[in-house]
Amino acid sequence: MNKKMLLSLIDKEVKVDRGGPESRVGKLLAVQDDHFTLLGAEDGIIYYNTQHIKSLTINTKNQSQLGLDIPKGFDYIKADDFKGVLGKLALRWVKINRGGPETLEGVMDFVDDDYITIVSNEEIVRISLFHIRNISYGVKLEVPKAANANVSVNNQAKEKNSKNDSKKDSE
C-alpha cells in the first residue's frame, strides 16, 4: 500500500480487505512505511503489515458507523517499523493473524531479525516475521452500546439487501 494514500485516510473509518477472516473495520490511527495502526470496536488496536493488505475501503456515505471516540490520553504502542512494534510487544499477550487456521494467541517471548517466539499453552511457537499479517494486544476502547447497535443494524440491513439483490439476479 502506498504510504501517501494511507496518510490521507488517517482518522477515517476504513475496512481492511473486502472479506474473509482478516477483514476488519476500524479507525485508522497511524501510518508508517511498512505498517499501519487500526482501532477496531471489538479487537482494539491492530497493527497491519502493509505488504499483506489487498484493499482498503471507505464508506463515503456513512463515515461514522462505529462511533469510536478516542479519549484524551489514549495511548498505544508506536514504532517506526513493524519489527519495532513487535519488539515493544515482548512479554505481552498478543493475537497474531486475526482469523483462519494461522491465528495464534499467547505471550510474545522473543523477537529476532527473522522470527518471533510465542508461548501458547504448553507450546513454544516460532513464526517467521514475513508471515505475520497483523498483530494486536489487549488495549480496547469501550464502545457505547448505541454505537454497537447501529453497527449491528447496519450490517443486518446490508446482509438483507445483498440477499434480496441475489434473489433478483437469479430471477
N, C-alpha and C positions, 0 to 999 in steps of 0.2 A: 504494500500500500504506500502511496505517495504521502510523505510527511506533511507537505504543504496543504494537501487536500484534507488530511486528518486534522490539522490545526484549525481549519475553518469550521470544523464540527464540534470543537470544544464547547462544553456546557449545553449541548443539544442531546436529545434522546435519540439513540440510534439502535438499530437491530444489527447484530453481528451475525453474518451468514444468513442465508434465507430460511434454513430449516435444519432439522437433524439435532443430534444430541448436544452439539457445541453451540448452537444458536442461542443467543441471549439478547434481551432488550435492557438498556440502561443509559445512564447519563455519562457521556464521555468527559472524563476529568482532566486527563493529561496525555500528551503525545511525546514520545522520544523517537530516536532514529529507528529502533528495532522493536518497539513495543508501545502499547497504549494502555491506559487505565480506565476501566469502566466501573461505574457504580450501579449495581442492579438491585432491584427491590428485594429479591429473595436470596441472592447469593452474596451480597455485599460487594467488596472490592475484588475485581478480577483483572489480572494482568494478562493481556493477549500478546503473543508473539506474532508480529505482523506478517512474517513470512508464511504463516499458515492461514491467513484470512482470505476468504474468497470474495466476500462482498460486505458492504455496509449500506444500510437503508435508513433513510429518514422519512418520517411521515410528515409531509408538508401541511396537511390539513389540521391534524390534531397533534401538535408538538408535545403537549404535556400529559401523556397518558398515565405515567407512573406517579406523578405528584410528589416527587422526591425533592424535599427542601433540605439542603445541606446546611447544618447548623454552624455557627461561628465556632472556630476552634476545632472543627472536624479534621482529623489528621490521618494520614495513611502513609505507607512506605513509598518513598520516591527514590529513583536512581537513574543514572544516565543511560544505562543499558539493561537488557533483560537479565543478564548474568548478575548484575549488581542487585537487582530486585531479589533474585534467588538467594544471593548471599545474605541479604538483610532478613530473609525469612527463615534462616537457620534456627533450629530449636523451637519452631512454631508448628502448630497443627495446620496443615495445608491440604487443599484438594487440587489435584492435577487432572487436567483434561476432563472437563465438566460432565461428559456423558459417554456412553458407549462402553465397549469392553476395555478400553485403556484408562478408565477412571481409577484413580488411586487416592486414598486418604491416609494420612499418617503424619508423623513428626519428621520434618526435614532435618536430617542429621548433618549432612556434609555437602558442600558444593565444590566441584572440581572444574577444570577447564573443559572437560568433555561430558561429565555426568553429574547427577546429584544422587544422594542416598536418602531413601525414605524408610523409616521404621514403621511398619504397618502390622498390627497384631504381633505375631511372633516371627515375622519375616523382615529381612533387610533387602530392599529392592533398589537396584541401581537403574536410573533412567538416563538415557542419552539426552543432552541439552537440546539437540536438534528436534527431538520428538515431543518436546513439551509445547503443546499448543496454547495452553493457558494455565494459570495457577491462581488460587485465591486463598485467603486466610480469614480468620474469624471476625473481621470488622464488618458490622452491619448497621444500617440505619433503621429506626422504627418508622415504618410507613403508615400513615393514617389509614384506618380501616375503610374510610370512604374512598380513598385512592385505590386500594386493593379491589374494592367492589367495582369501581369504574373500569379498571383493567379487566376484571373478570367478565363484566357485562359486555365490554367492547370485544373481547376475544370470543365470547359466545355468539355475539351478533355477526362477527366476521366468519365464524365457522358455519353458521346458518346460511349466510349469503353465499358462501362458497359451495355448500351442498345444493342450494337452490340453483346456482349457476350450472353446476354439474348436471342436474336433472334436466334443465332446459337444453343443454348441449346434446344430451343423449336422445331427446325427443325429436 
